[in-house]
Amino acid sequence: MRLFNLLLIFMLSVLATVPAYSHRPDIDLNVGIAKTRYVYVGTTINNHYSIFISESLYSESFKNQQIEVTGLYRGSYRNFYYSGGVSIATSWCGSYQRYSATAALAYRPFDRLMAEVKLHPEYDTGYRYHTDWSASIKFKACKPLQVNLDYTTIPDYRKSEKRMHIGTTFTSGALSASFAISLPLEGDQKFRTWRILTGFNYCFNLSKSPKKLL
């Protein structure tokens, strides 16, 4: 827990210096639920720098719940979109810790279609080191509705598994909601242990000028 606290203080200190480089920083506050079990709050500055704190509120008793802090940078160049970040997590009772990094690259050949690959190395004190990845296709069926298809080994929670995610994302103004079915692709329970992953995000713009959620 001591290392977790030191890393959290470091990440918050780095993020706090970002507004100094911008005369009038554009700041968003995001709150929501991710993958059914996590609640989170986060801030994004100038659409590039983000930090999120999440808590596995709906998973188990409090001492076994997981708190995670993520720092992220994202940017774009023409039709390419990239992001990278680090995360640290621990259970409240200190029974395990997780340290991970994420790097993602997406390409949008035209407005309705995007392809993305993501690399996710992680060290979990319970499951040890593993390198995970995902490949995704996102198709905008209409203005508010996007259809998502993902092949992934990135954990839904902690354990690395080969899974297929099939779902949708609905966006209206500052609110977005997602729904996905997570299907296992290996083991004795192949295609039997389905999971339902739901989430939503609401974005409050804290800068002086209003801005729509991207």
C-alpha positions in Angstrom: 0.0 0.0 0.0 2.9 2.4 0.7 4.2 2.0 -2.9 0.6 2.5 -4.2 0.3 5.7 -2.2 3.6 7.1 -3.5 2.7 6.3 -7.1 -0.7 7.9 -6.7 0.9 11.1 -5.3 3.4 11.2 -8.1 0.7 10.8 -10.8 -1.5 13.5 -9.3 1.5 15.9 -9.0 2.4 15.4 -12.7 -1.2 16.0 -13.8 -1.4 19.1 -11.6 1.4 20.7 -13.6 -0.3 20.4 -17.0 -2.6 23.5 -16.8 0.5 25.6 -16.4 1.4 25.0 -20.1 -2.0 26.2 -21.3 -3.4 29.8 -20.8 -7.0 28.6 -20.6 -7.0 24.8 -20.2 -10.1 22.9 -21.3 -11.1 20.6 -18.4 -13.6 17.8 -18.4 -14.9 15.8 -15.4 -16.0 12.2 -16.1 -18.1 10.0 -13.8 -19.6 6.6 -14.6 -19.5 2.8 -14.5 -17.2 0.5 -16.4 -17.5 -3.3 -17.1 -20.5 -3.5 -14.7 -18.5 -3.7 -11.5 -16.4 -0.5 -11.5 -17.4 3.0 -10.6 -15.0 5.8 -11.5 -14.3 9.5 -11.6 -11.7 11.1 -13.8 -10.5 14.4 -15.3 -9.2 15.2 -18.8 -7.3 18.3 -19.6 -7.1 19.7 -23.2 -8.4 16.4 -24.6 -4.9 14.9 -24.0 -4.1 14.3 -20.4 -6.3 12.1 -18.1 -6.3 10.6 -14.7 -9.0 8.2 -13.5 -9.7 6.6 -10.1 -11.9 3.5 -10.1 -13.3 1.2 -7.5 -14.7 -2.3 -7.9 -17.8 -1.4 -5.8 -20.1 -4.2 -6.9 -17.6 -7.2 -6.7 -17.1 -8.4 -3.1 -16.8 -7.3 0.5 -15.1 -4.0 1.0 -11.7 -5.3 2.1 -11.4 -7.4 -1.1 -12.5 -4.6 -3.4 -10.0 -3.1 -5.8 -9.0 0.5 -6.2 -7.1 1.5 -9.3 -5.5 4.7 -10.5 -4.8 5.3 -14.3 -2.9 8.0 -16.0 -3.4 8.4 -19.8 -2.2 10.5 -22.7 -4.0 10.5 -26.0 -3.5 12.2 -29.4 -4.1 12.0 -33.1 -2.4 12.5 -36.5 -4.6 12.7 -39.5 -6.7 9.5 -39.5 -4.6 7.8 -36.7 -5.4 8.0 -33.0 -3.0 6.9 -30.3 -2.9 6.6 -26.6 -0.7 5.3 -23.8 -0.9 5.1 -20.1 0.0 3.3 -16.8 -2.2 1.9 -14.1 -1.7 0.8 -10.5 -4.2 -1.1 -8.4 -4.5 -2.9 -5.1 -7.1 -4.5 -2.9 -8.0 -2.6 0.2 -6.6 -5.4 2.4 -3.4 -5.5 0.4 -3.7 -9.1 -0.7 -2.6 -8.3 -4.2 -1.3 -5.4 -6.3 -1.4 -4.9 -10.1 0.9 -2.7 -12.3 0.1 -2.3 -16.0 0.7 -0.2 -19.1 -1.4 0.3 -22.1 -0.6 1.4 -25.7 -3.2 1.7 -28.4 -3.3 2.7 -32.0 -6.5 3.2 -34.0 -7.1 4.0 -37.7 -10.3 5.5 -39.1 -10.3 5.1 -42.9 -13.7 6.9 -43.0 -16.1 8.4 -40.5 -18.2 5.3 -39.8 -15.4 2.7 -39.4 -12.5 2.4 -37.0 -9.9 -0.4 -36.4 -7.9 -0.5 -33.2 -5.1 -2.6 -31.7 -4.1 -2.4 -28.1 -1.1 -3.9 -26.1 -1.4 -4.4 -22.4 1.6 -5.8 -20.4 0.7 -6.4 -16.7 2.2 -7.7 -13.5 -0.2 -9.1 -10.9 1.2 -10.3 -7.6 -1.3 -13.2 -7.7 -1.2 -14.1 -11.4 2.3 -12.9 -12.1 3.4 -11.3 -15.4 1.4 -11.6 -18.6 1.2 -9.6 -21.9 -2.3 -9.1 -23.2 -3.7 -7.5 -26.4 -6.9 -6.8 -28.2 -8.0 -6.1 -31.8 -11.2 -4.2 -32.3 -13.6 -3.1 -35.1 -16.0 -0.2 -34.4 -18.8 0.6 -36.8 -21.0 3.6 -36.5 -24.4 2.3 -37.5 -26.0 5.8 -37.2 -25.1 9.0 -35.5 -25.8 8.0 -31.8 -25.2 4.2 -32.2 -21.9 2.4 -32.6 -21.4 -1.4 -33.0 -18.2 -2.9 -31.4 -16.5 -6.3 -32.1 -13.4 -7.1 -30.0 -11.1 -10.1 -29.7 -9.2 -9.7 -26.4 -7.0 -11.3 -23.8 -7.1 -8.2 -21.6 -8.7 -9.2 -18.3 -12.4 -8.3 -17.7 -11.3 -8.1 -14.0 -7.9 -9.8 -13.1 -7.4 -13.1 -14.9 -6.2 -13.1 -18.5 -8.6 -14.9 -20.8 -9.3 -15.3 -24.6 -12.7 -13.6 -25.1 -14.9 -12.1 -27.7 -16.8 -8.9 -26.9 -19.8 -8.1 -29.0 -21.7 -4.9 -28.1 -22.9 -1.4 -28.8 -22.2 2.2 -27.6 -24.9 4.8 -27.5 -23.9 8.5 -27.3 -26.1 11.5 -26.8 -24.5 14.8 -26.0 -22.4 14.4 -22.8 -23.8 11.0 -22.0 -22.6 7.6 -23.4 -23.8 4.1 -22.5 -22.3 0.8 -23.5 -23.5 -2.8 -23.5 -21.5 -5.9 -24.4 -21.6 -9.7 -24.2 -18.3 -11.2 -23.2 -17.8 -14.8 -24.6 -15.0 -17.2 -23.6 -13.1 -18.8 -26.4 -11.1 -21.4 -24.5 -11.4 -23.9 -21.7 -14.1 -26.4 -20.6 -16.7 -23.6 -20.4 -16.2 -22.4 -23.9 -19.2 -20.4 -25.0 -21.0 -21.2 -21.8 -19.7 -18.7 -19.2 -21.1 -15.5 -20.7 -20.7 -12.2 -19.0 -22.7 -9.0 -19.5 -20.6 -5.9 -19.4 -22.4 -2.6 -19.1 -21.3 1.0 -18.5 -22.0 4.6 -18.8 -20.1 7.9 -18.8 -21.3 11.4 -18.2 -18.9 14.3 -19.0 -19.1 17.7 -17.2 -17.2 20.4 -19.0 -15.5 22.6 -16.4 -14.0 25.1 -18.7 -15.6 28.5 -19.5 -16.7 27.6 -23.0 -19.2 24.6 -23.5 -17.9 21.6 -25.4 -19.6 18.5 -26.6 -18.3 15.1 -25.6 -16.2 13.5 -28.3 
